[in-house]
Amino acid sequence: MGVANPRYRVVTFRLSSNEYEIVHKASEQEGARSLSDFARNAVLDRAAKPRNSVREQLRVLSSRSEQLFEMLLELDRRIRERDAEYIEHKHKE
């Protein structure tokens, strides 16, 4: 019986002893056939999830910062307006 999806590529990475223990325990807890299967599935799961690029995150942050700045300007305007009304009212007394 042949392998349905033969794998020919090898990816190698190093782990510290602590990292290895963490990964090994996680693979056992998930009931993975092997550490290799666990690592492959973890990498493929991560690669399949769409992630916002740093550029997109910066664009969103910039937009939100501009909105916050506009809100602060409006708050400042309202405070100055209220203060001016208060001062005008005090002068009439």
C-alpha positions as CSV (number, residue, x, y, z in Angstrom):
1,M,0.0,0.0,0.0
2,G,1.5,3.3,-1.1
3,V,1.5,6.6,0.8
4,A,-1.4,8.8,-0.4
5,N,0.5,12.0,0.1
6,P,4.2,11.4,0.0
7,R,6.4,14.0,1.6
8,Y,9.8,14.7,0.2
9,R,10.8,18.0,1.8
10,V,12.5,18.3,5.1
11,V,12.3,21.3,7.5
12,T,14.7,21.5,10.4
13,F,14.7,23.8,13.3
14,R,16.4,23.8,16.7
15,L,14.7,24.0,20.1
16,S,16.1,24.6,23.6
17,S,15.6,21.8,26.1
18,N,12.7,23.8,27.6
19,E,11.1,24.5,24.3
20,Y,11.4,20.8,23.4
21,E,9.7,19.7,26.6
22,I,6.8,22.2,26.0
23,V,6.3,20.9,22.4
24,H,6.7,17.3,23.4
25,K,4.1,17.6,26.1
26,A,1.7,19.5,23.8
27,S,2.0,16.8,21.2
28,E,1.3,14.0,23.7
29,Q,-1.7,15.9,25.1
30,E,-3.1,16.3,21.6
31,G,-2.5,12.6,20.9
32,A,-0.3,13.3,17.8
33,R,1.2,10.2,16.1
34,S,4.6,11.8,16.4
35,L,6.4,15.0,17.2
36,S,6.9,15.5,13.5
37,D,3.1,15.2,12.8
38,F,2.4,17.6,15.6
39,A,4.9,20.2,14.4
40,R,3.7,19.9,10.8
41,N,0.1,20.4,11.8
42,A,1.0,23.3,14.0
43,V,2.9,25.0,11.2
44,L,0.3,24.4,8.6
45,D,-2.5,25.6,10.9
46,R,-0.6,28.8,11.5
47,A,0.2,29.3,7.8
48,A,-3.4,28.8,6.8
49,K,-4.8,31.5,9.1
50,P,-4.9,34.9,7.5
51,R,-2.8,37.4,9.5
52,N,-2.8,41.2,9.3
53,S,0.5,42.4,7.9
54,V,2.5,44.9,9.9
55,R,1.7,47.5,7.2
56,E,-2.0,46.8,7.7
57,Q,-1.7,47.0,11.5
58,L,0.1,50.3,11.2
59,R,-2.5,51.7,8.8
60,V,-5.3,50.8,11.4
61,L,-3.3,52.3,14.2
62,S,-2.7,55.5,12.3
63,S,-6.4,55.7,11.4
64,R,-7.4,55.2,15.0
65,S,-4.8,57.7,16.2
66,E,-6.2,60.3,13.8
67,Q,-9.7,59.6,15.1
68,L,-8.5,60.0,18.7
69,F,-6.8,63.3,17.8
70,E,-10.0,64.6,16.3
71,M,-12.0,63.6,19.4
72,L,-9.5,65.3,21.6
73,L,-9.7,68.5,19.5
74,E,-13.5,68.4,19.8
75,L,-13.3,67.8,23.6
76,D,-10.9,70.8,23.9
77,R,-13.2,72.9,21.9
78,R,-16.2,72.1,24.1
79,I,-14.2,72.7,27.3
80,R,-13.1,76.1,26.0
81,E,-16.6,76.9,25.0
82,R,-18.0,76.0,28.3
83,D,-15.3,77.9,30.1
84,A,-16.0,81.0,28.0
85,E,-19.7,80.7,28.9
86,Y,-18.9,80.3,32.6
87,I,-16.6,83.4,32.6
88,E,-19.2,85.4,30.7
89,H,-21.9,84.4,33.2
90,K,-19.6,85.3,36.1
91,H,-18.9,88.8,34.7
92,K,-22.7,89.5,34.4
93,E,-23.2,88.8,38.1
